[in-house]
Amino acid sequence: MIEVAALAILVLLAWAAVSAVFVVIKLLLWVVLLPLRLVFYALMLPLLALKALIGGVVMLALLPVFAIAGLAAGVALLAAVVVPLLPVALLLVVVWVVVRLSRAAAAPTSA
């Protein structure tokens, strides 16, 4: 049983050593490649600004289309909700008319 525990500890120590090596390699790569990343980002910044400008112009051009599509979707949603309720509304109107006609007429009051 002690051999199994010793083997488990040995595996954990090997895992820690491999992890430490990978951490050192990652740190070295990060330190070496950081200046290259900064130069790359500095060169890409004007292109990102141009992308944002073009995207803004395209969105301004498509804004009326999206507004009309949104209104059409709203009308379609309203119709999808109201049309199934029309029979219920018609039934309520008929009941209201029947109740109103079945009431006795109120006597006119003289002032």
Wavefront OBJ file of the C-alpha trace (Angstrom):
o trace
v 0.000 0.000 0.000
v 2.906 2.306 0.717
v 4.169 1.730 -2.816
v 0.921 3.096 -4.255
v 1.175 6.231 -2.108
v 4.819 6.691 -3.107
v 3.889 6.262 -6.761
v 1.098 8.848 -6.399
v 3.502 11.317 -4.792
v 6.041 10.680 -7.550
v 3.405 11.346 -10.211
v 2.374 14.584 -8.481
v 6.008 15.717 -8.273
v 6.536 14.961 -11.956
v 3.339 16.847 -12.781
v 4.542 19.837 -10.752
v 7.928 19.780 -12.521
v 6.328 19.674 -15.970
v 3.925 22.460 -15.004
v 6.813 24.581 -13.719
v 8.680 24.108 -17.003
v 5.592 25.164 -18.975
v 5.138 28.231 -16.766
v 8.757 29.273 -17.345
v 8.412 28.764 -21.115
v 5.188 30.770 -21.154
v 6.810 33.589 -19.174
v 9.817 33.697 -21.522
v 7.603 33.737 -24.608
v 5.442 36.462 -23.106
v 8.453 38.652 -22.301
v 10.048 38.088 -25.713
v 6.874 38.562 -27.740
v 5.458 41.523 -25.787
v 7.323 44.179 -27.829
v 6.186 42.515 -31.043
v 2.595 42.506 -29.816
v 2.799 46.187 -28.895
v 4.198 47.100 -32.326
v 1.500 45.017 -34.012
v -1.254 46.727 -32.016
v 0.224 50.147 -32.790
v 0.215 49.328 -36.506
v -3.316 47.934 -36.384
v -4.836 50.906 -34.536
v -5.434 53.050 -37.667
v -7.042 50.085 -39.403
v -9.327 49.502 -36.426
v -10.323 53.173 -36.479
v -11.056 52.904 -40.198
v -13.129 49.787 -39.560
v -15.139 51.614 -36.892
v -15.701 54.579 -39.226
v -16.871 52.376 -42.095
v -19.107 50.396 -39.746
v -20.685 53.595 -38.453
v -21.383 54.870 -41.972
v -22.901 51.537 -42.980
v -25.096 51.500 -39.870
v -26.289 55.035 -40.604
v -27.152 53.951 -44.132
v -29.028 50.857 -42.934
v -30.823 52.554 -40.042
v -33.989 53.369 -42.062
v -34.156 49.795 -43.341
v -33.870 48.432 -39.811
v -36.492 50.910 -38.570
v -38.981 49.847 -41.248
v -38.245 46.173 -40.542
v -38.806 46.783 -36.825
v -42.142 48.491 -37.478
v -43.214 45.635 -39.759
v -42.238 43.109 -37.099
v -44.222 45.068 -34.497
v -47.302 45.144 -36.709
v -46.953 41.413 -37.383
v -46.616 40.695 -33.670
v -49.637 42.848 -32.872
v -51.677 41.080 -35.551
v -50.556 37.680 -34.273
v -51.789 38.577 -30.799
v -55.007 40.435 -31.730
v -56.416 38.225 -34.495
v -56.941 35.133 -32.287
v -58.699 37.359 -29.727
v -61.222 38.793 -32.209
v -63.887 36.079 -31.591
v -63.675 36.714 -27.860
v -64.000 40.469 -28.429
v -67.013 39.919 -30.716
v -68.655 37.717 -28.078
v -68.063 40.362 -25.410
v -69.613 43.054 -27.626
v -72.698 40.874 -28.234
v -73.077 40.237 -24.490
v -72.683 43.961 -23.791
v -75.378 44.839 -26.358
v -77.775 42.209 -24.984
v -77.275 43.402 -21.397
v -77.698 47.024 -22.415
v -80.917 46.360 -24.366
v -82.385 44.188 -21.596
v -82.173 46.937 -18.974
v -85.261 48.966 -18.247
v -85.141 52.464 -19.575
v -84.410 54.990 -16.906
v -87.174 57.490 -16.213
v -86.309 60.988 -17.363
v -85.788 63.397 -14.519
v -86.984 66.912 -14.645
v -84.921 69.607 -13.145
l 1 2 3 4 5 6 7 8 9 10 11 12 13 14 15 16 17 18 19 20 21 22 23 24 25 26 27 28 29 30 31 32 33 34 35 36 37 38 39 40 41 42 43 44 45 46 47 48 49 50 51 52 53 54 55 56 57 58 59 60 61 62 63 64 65 66 67 68 69 70 71 72 73 74 75 76 77 78 79 80 81 82 83 84 85 86 87 88 89 90 91 92 93 94 95 96 97 98 99 100 101 102 103 104 105 106 107 108 109 110 111
